[in-house]
Amino acid sequence: MEKTVQIPPKAKPLFDQRRYTVLYGGRGSGKSHSVARALLIMAYQNPLRVLCCREIQRSIRDSVHRLLSDCIEDMGLQSQFQIMETEIRGANGSLFLFSGLSTQTIESIKSLEGVDMVWVEEAQTISERSWQLLIPTIRKPGSRFILTMNPMLESDPTSQRFLVNPPPECLSVRMNWNDNPFLPKELDDERRHHQDKYPETYGHVWEGNHLPAVEGAIYFNEMQAAHEDGRLCNVPADPLLVTHTVWDLGLADSTAILMVQTVASEIRIVDYIEDNNKPMSEYVALLGKKNYRWGDDFIPHDGWHRQLNSGRSVADLLSDLGRSPVRVPDATLEGGIKVVRDTFPRVYIDKTKCAGLIESLKRYRWNTPQNGAEARRPFHDAASHAADAFRYVCVSVPMMGNAYALDVDKTRRGNWRI
């Protein structure tokens, strides 16, 4: 007796023979259940070796093993598949394997060369390293990848590889709750509640939209507003405006330099440099290659501390190199972040030249202490350097004013600032 298998119409491309099939979207779409059913049907019809993987799999419970097992029972295929502790075997020789990618090495992943199908669940979390290991390994003729994902940041490796710059033979299908004719009432009630009470995250969770920033980002709402308002865009530098620099200084780590123009109420971040382990002379040389009319160089408090070995400060070195250092106004961390929130609606950031800054602002987040006595502080990671420099921009804006070049042959502030 034949049994009807329920799969949403939008999931039918799973049975095509493309190299890559991507089902992406929000909660309630039936993506994972559709893939599980489709793979079981294909493995029942022909012997297949199927790898079910995700970035991190600490135990089999982290995998789709349970979902496949439930689907086998629901589809009445108990006689065709043997459910084992870490594998699922088909009566015709099909085999389902389960693995995390983060622990794989070049040597260990070679055992996967004979795989016919790869199902990558939670594909939005896959690292670039994992893709570089996995894709070249799956090279059996006719082998395929199926990805299920709710995209996070547009800049994430998976979104870049398969949604922004898809490879040949890649079909991406957006599936959401309204594409699932089998959506349970209970789940739809949950969706409506989320839409009513938490509208700021509804678009990502239920509609599969890219996040404006990582969940828990300090400037999540501000980045969302900047994206919606079109303020992350092309921001060409005005050749008649003074360009100020704002620095976050790194001794053992990165130095970030933002280039800023102000006009009327607008704050324009037109360019960005970040590097590490360079002397001040090299940073100044990099700035010298930019065709801007320089204003002030805003340096935080540590740039004014004299070094024990030389008796000189970063501000002294910049002055010697012909720059115009100015001290960033003092502000507490919490106070500075509040200034950023208040200032952000006036900020425009060049999406190309300042892509690194935008990415840092998306990922700048709190490090919540485990000990209640400890103060909450942002993570000190790769995102913090540019984010700190951006905070210095916002607290320094009142000192920048509106400046225009009056004499194009002059390069120092005192000769042409009005």
C-alpha positions in Angstrom: 0.0 0.0 0.0 1.5 3.4 -1.1 1.9 6.1 1.6 1.6 9.8 0.7 4.7 11.8 1.7 3.9 15.4 2.6 6.5 17.9 1.2 5.8 21.6 0.5 5.7 22.4 -3.2 8.7 24.8 -2.9 10.8 21.8 -1.7 10.3 19.8 -4.9 13.7 21.0 -6.4 15.3 18.6 -3.8 14.7 15.9 -6.4 16.6 17.8 -9.2 20.1 16.8 -10.0 21.9 20.1 -9.4 25.2 20.2 -7.6 23.9 22.6 -4.9 20.4 23.0 -3.6 19.9 25.6 -0.9 16.6 25.9 1.1 16.8 29.1 3.2 14.3 31.0 5.2 12.7 31.3 8.6 11.0 29.1 11.2 8.0 26.9 10.3 8.8 26.5 6.6 9.4 22.7 6.8 12.8 22.9 5.3 14.5 20.3 7.5 11.5 17.9 7.4 11.4 18.2 3.6 15.1 17.3 3.2 14.8 14.4 5.6 11.9 12.9 3.7 13.4 13.5 0.3 16.7 11.9 1.3 15.0 8.9 2.7 13.0 8.5 -0.5 16.1 8.7 -2.6 18.1 6.4 -0.4 15.2 3.9 -0.5 15.1 4.0 -4.3 18.9 3.7 -4.8 21.8 2.9 -2.6 23.3 6.2 -1.5 26.0 7.3 0.9 24.7 10.4 2.7 26.7 12.7 5.0 24.6 14.7 7.4 26.8 17.4 8.8 26.9 20.7 10.7 29.6 22.9 12.0 29.7 21.6 15.6 28.4 18.2 16.6 29.4 17.3 20.2 27.3 14.1 20.2 24.8 12.4 17.9 22.0 14.3 19.7 23.3 17.5 18.0 22.7 15.9 14.6 19.6 15.2 12.4 19.7 11.5 13.4 16.6 11.9 15.5 14.7 13.7 12.8 15.5 11.1 10.2 14.5 8.3 12.6 11.2 10.0 13.3 10.6 10.4 9.5 11.4 6.7 8.9 8.6 5.8 11.4 6.2 8.4 10.0 6.8 7.2 6.4 6.4 3.5 7.4 10.0 2.6 6.3 11.0 0.7 9.4 11.6 -2.4 7.4 13.9 -0.6 5.0 16.2 1.2 7.4 18.1 0.0 10.4 18.5 2.8 13.0 21.8 2.4 14.8 23.3 4.5 17.6 25.5 6.6 15.2 24.4 5.5 11.7 21.3 4.7 9.7 21.6 1.8 7.3 19.4 1.0 4.4 18.4 -2.6 3.4 19.7 -1.8 -0.1 23.1 -0.7 1.2 22.3 3.0 1.7 24.2 4.6 4.6 23.6 7.8 6.6 26.6 9.2 8.4 26.7 12.1 10.9 29.6 14.4 11.5 30.7 17.8 12.8 32.9 19.8 10.5 34.8 22.0 12.9 36.9 19.0 14.2 37.7 17.7 10.7 41.3 17.8 9.3 42.5 17.3 5.8 43.4 13.7 6.6 40.2 12.8 8.4 37.9 14.2 5.8 39.4 12.1 3.0 37.2 9.2 4.3 34.2 11.1 2.9 35.3 11.0 -0.8 32.8 8.4 -1.7 29.8 10.4 -0.4 26.8 10.8 -2.9 24.8 13.4 -1.0 25.7 15.9 1.7 23.0 17.5 3.8 24.4 20.6 5.6 22.0 21.5 8.4 22.2 25.0 10.1 24.4 25.9 7.1 24.6 29.6 8.2 27.1 28.6 10.9 29.5 26.8 8.7 33.0 28.5 8.7 35.0 29.3 5.6 37.6 26.8 6.8 35.0 24.0 6.8 33.7 24.8 3.3 37.3 24.8 2.0 37.8 21.3 3.5 34.5 19.8 2.5 33.6 21.0 -1.0 36.8 19.7 -2.7 36.4 16.3 -0.9 32.9 15.6 -2.3 33.9 15.0 -5.9 32.2 11.7 -6.8 30.4 12.0 -10.2 26.9 13.2 -9.6 27.5 14.1 -5.9 25.3 16.8 -4.5 25.0 19.3 -1.6 21.7 20.2 0.1 21.8 23.1 2.5 19.2 24.2 5.0 19.7 27.5 6.7 18.2 30.6 8.2 20.7 33.2 7.1 22.5 35.4 9.7 24.8 38.1 8.4 25.0 38.7 4.7 28.8 38.8 5.1 28.9 35.3 6.6 30.8 32.6 4.5 27.7 30.6 3.6 25.6 33.6 2.5 28.5 34.9 0.5 29.1 31.5 -1.2 25.6 30.5 -2.0 23.3 33.5 -1.8 25.4 36.5 -2.8 27.9 34.9 -5.2 26.4 31.4 -5.9 28.4 28.9 -7.8 27.3 27.3 -11.1 24.6 24.6 -10.8 23.2 26.2 -7.6 19.5 26.7 -7.0 18.5 28.7 -3.9 14.9 28.5 -2.8 13.5 30.8 -0.1 11.0 29.0 2.1 9.0 30.5 4.9 6.0 29.7 7.1 3.6 30.8 4.4 5.1 28.3 1.9 4.3 25.4 4.2 0.7 24.1 3.7 1.3 21.8 6.7 2.1 24.5 9.2 0.6 23.5 12.6 -1.8 25.9 14.2 0.4 25.9 17.4 3.4 27.1 15.4 1.4 29.8 13.6 0.1 31.0 16.9 3.8 31.3 18.1 4.6 33.2 14.9 1.8 35.7 15.5 2.9 36.3 19.1 6.5 36.9 18.0 5.4 39.3 15.4 3.3 41.3 17.9 5.8 41.2 20.9 9.2 41.1 19.2 9.0 42.8 15.9 12.7 43.7 15.8 13.6 40.0 15.4 10.5 38.7 13.6 11.9 39.3 10.1 15.0 37.1 10.7 13.3 34.4 12.8 10.2 33.9 10.7 10.9 35.5 7.3 14.5 34.4 6.8 15.9 38.0 6.4 19.6 38.6 7.0 20.3 40.0 10.4 21.5 43.6 10.6 24.1 42.5 13.2 24.8 39.4 15.3 22.2 38.6 18.0 23.2 40.5 21.1 25.2 43.1 19.2 25.6 46.3 21.1 24.5 48.4 18.1 21.9 45.9 16.8 19.0 48.4 16.6 21.3 51.2 15.3 22.7 49.0 12.5 19.2 47.8 11.6 18.0 51.5 11.3 21.1 52.4 9.3 20.4 49.6 6.9 16.7 50.4 6.5 17.5 54.2 6.1 20.1 53.5 3.4 22.9 55.0 5.4 25.3 52.1 4.7 25.9 53.2 1.1 28.4 54.9 -1.3 29.7 57.9 0.6 32.2 59.7 -1.7 34.5 62.1 0.0 33.8 65.8 -0.7 37.1 67.3 -2.0 36.3 70.6 -0.4 35.6 69.2 3.0 38.3 68.7 5.7 38.8 65.0 6.5 39.6 64.2 10.1 41.1 61.0 11.3 40.0 59.2 14.5 42.3 56.5 15.9 42.0 53.4 18.1 45.6 52.7 19.0 46.9 49.1 19.3 50.3 48.2 20.7 50.2 44.4 20.7 47.1 44.3 18.5 45.3 46.3 15.7 45.2 50.0 15.1 42.0 51.3 13.5 41.8 54.7 11.8 38.5 56.2 10.6 38.4 59.1 8.1 35.5 61.4 8.8 33.9 64.4 7.2 31.1 66.5 8.7 28.7 68.8 7.0 25.6 70.3 8.4 24.2 67.6 10.7 25.7 64.7 8.7 28.7 62.6 9.9 30.3 60.8 6.9 32.7 57.9 7.5 34.5 58.0 4.1 37.4 55.7 4.6 39.0 53.2 7.0 42.4 51.6 7.7 43.1 48.8 10.1 46.5 47.1 10.5 48.8 45.9 13.3 52.4 46.0 14.4 53.3 49.0 12.3 55.2 52.1 13.5 53.4 55.5 13.4 55.5 56.5 10.3 53.9 53.7 8.3 50.4 54.6 9.3 51.1 58.2 8.4 52.5 57.1 5.0 49.3 55.1 4.4 47.3 58.3 5.1 49.6 60.2 2.8 48.5 58.1 -0.1 45.0 59.2 0.4 43.9 62.3 -1.6 42.2 64.1 1.3 42.5 67.6 2.8 43.5 66.7 6.3 42.0 68.2 9.4 42.7 66.9 13.0 43.9 63.5 14.2 41.8 62.5 17.2 43.8 60.3 19.5 42.4 58.7 22.7 43.9 59.3 26.1 46.5 56.5 25.8 48.0 58.2 22.8 49.1 61.1 25.1 51.0 58.8 27.6 54.8 59.2 27.3 56.6 55.9 26.8 59.2 55.0 29.5 61.8 54.0 27.0 61.6 57.1 24.8 59.8 59.8 26.9 57.6 60.4 23.8 53.9 59.8 23.2 52.1 58.8 20.1 50.8 62.4 19.9 54.4 63.6 19.9 55.3 61.2 17.1 52.4 62.3 15.0 53.2 66.0 15.5 56.8 65.2 14.4 55.4 63.6 11.2 53.4 66.7 10.3 50.0 65.6 11.7 47.7 67.5 14.0 46.8 65.4 17.0 43.9 66.3 19.2 42.8 64.5 22.3 39.5 62.6 22.2 37.2 63.9 24.9 37.1 61.7 28.0 34.0 59.6 28.4 33.2 56.4 30.3 32.6 53.3 28.2 28.9 53.3 29.0 28.7 57.0 28.4 30.5 56.7 25.1 28.1 54.0 23.9 25.2 56.2 24.8 26.7 59.0 22.7 27.0 56.5 19.8 23.3 55.6 20.1 22.3 59.2 20.1 24.6 60.1 17.2 24.1 57.1 14.9 21.0 58.5 13.1 23.3 61.2 11.6 26.0 58.8 10.5 26.6 57.6 6.9 29.2 54.9 6.3 30.8 54.1 2.9 29.9 50.4 2.4 32.9 49.6 0.2 35.9 51.5 1.7 34.6 51.0 5.3 33.3 47.4 4.9 35.6 46.3 7.8 34.1 49.0 10.1 30.5 47.9 9.2 31.4 44.3 9.8 32.9 45.2 13.2 29.8 47.2 14.2 27.7 44.2 13.3 29.8 41.9 15.6 30.6 44.2 18.5 28.8 42.6 21.5 28.8 42.4 25.3 30.8 39.9 27.2 28.3 39.1 30.0 30.3 38.3 33.1 29.6 35.0 35.0 30.3 36.7 38.3 27.7 39.2 39.2 30.3 41.4 40.9 32.1 41.9 37.6 31.3 44.9 35.4 29.8 44.1 32.0 32.2 45.0 29.1 32.3 44.4 25.4 34.3 41.5 24.1 37.8 42.4 23.2 38.2 40.7 19.9 38.7 41.5 16.2 35.5 43.7 16.2 36.5 45.9 19.1 39.2 48.0 17.5 37.1 49.6 14.8 34.1 49.8 17.1 36.2 51.7 19.7 37.4 54.1 17.0 33.8 54.7 16.0 32.9 55.5 19.6 35.7 58.0 19.6 34.3 59.5 16.4 30.9 60.1 18.0 32.2 61.7 21.2 34.6 63.9 19.2 32.1 65.2 16.6 31.4 68.5 18.6 35.1 69.4 18.2 35.1 68.7 14.4 32.5 71.3 13.2 32.0 72.0 9.5 35.3 72.7 7.8 36.0 73.6 4.2 39.3 74.1 2.4 39.9 77.8 1.6 43.4 77.5 0.2 44.0 74.2 -1.7 47.7 74.6 -1.3 47.6 74.5 2.5 47.7 71.3 4.4 47.6 72.4 8.1 44.5 73.1 10.1 45.4 76.7 11.1 45.6 77.9 7.5 42.2 77.1 6.3 39.7 76.1 8.9 36.5 78.2 9.3 
